[in-house]
Amino acid sequence: MYRFLLTPRWWAINVFTVLAIPLCLFMGSWQLGRFETRVDSHREQQTQADDARTAASAPLRDLLPVTTETSGRQVTATGRYDTGHQLLVPDRDLDGRKGFYVLTMLRTDGGKALPVVRGWLPGDAGSAADAAKVPAPPAGETSVTGALQPSESRTSKGVGPSGGLPQGQLGVISAASLVNLVPYEVYDAWVTVAKAPAPLTPVPPAAAPNTGLDLKAFQNLGYTGEWFVFAGFVVFMWFRLFRREAEAAKDLALGITPEETLPQQPQPGADGAGQKRSPAGAA
């Protein structure tokens, strides 16, 4: 009855099923592993963030380049603020409100400048009234202590590092975006100070990129479910085709052909409905 399984058609179906199910299970397990990795990374990042808040500050040069382990660590840098190149970073949210960062360059003794976010102000950075509220940075040599942050790679509302923004504003805090705005080299990192002068609000350090339970993590979880559903669908379709083929083979073994199972069609001339009418006046 099951000799149909040896036909070339069913050989192709069986080979496809045998290959598709392990592939779907492997891809689902891989996506689940990616999600678990992101969960572990999120927990590790939280632990590192807690340790960074309590750890003693270290010199800037000892924590560069910025990694997931050094991101958020307290660093100390000494230099002079460049009052001629104070920038505003618009479209930054803090406590559910829209505002902007106040970014000032700290010229260190090493020759490079360190971008320092001295605080956050609510409002529109394009407004002259809001910009006038920004307090001037301290004069003379200053020691700055703040949380180390990696250069940003995302843009603010789709705006590039400098294109489309008014003069004196910056979309992304990175060395690449500052290279054409300041006449000196800039560290590929920035810091946010824990204490800000009024009316500025201190900016808390952000989590390191590619860590934490972000949208990509839940996408991995969704893909896990999809691959397992695909595996179940392959099994379902195989059994459905097998059952249909087995029933057809059983009917054939009993002598029941597909033509006999169809309803009988009336034959021409068998009754009044199918009888041809004679021409009018014919005998």
Buried (B, 14 or more C-beta within 10 A) or exposed (E): EEEBBEEEEBEEBBEEBEEBBEBBBEBBEEBBEBBBEBBEBBEEBEEBBEEBBEEEBBEBEEBBEBEBBBBBBBBBBBBBBBEEBBBBBBBBEBEEEEBBBBBBBBBBEBEBBBBBBBBBBBBBBBEEEBBEBBBEBBEEEBEBEBBBBBBBEEBBEEBEBBEEBEEEBBBBBBBBBBBEBBEEEBBBBBBBBBEBBEEBBBBBBBBBBEBBBEEEBEEBBEBBEEBBEBBEEBBEBBEEBBEEBBEEBEBEEEEEEEEEEEEEEEEEEEEEEEEEEEEEEEE
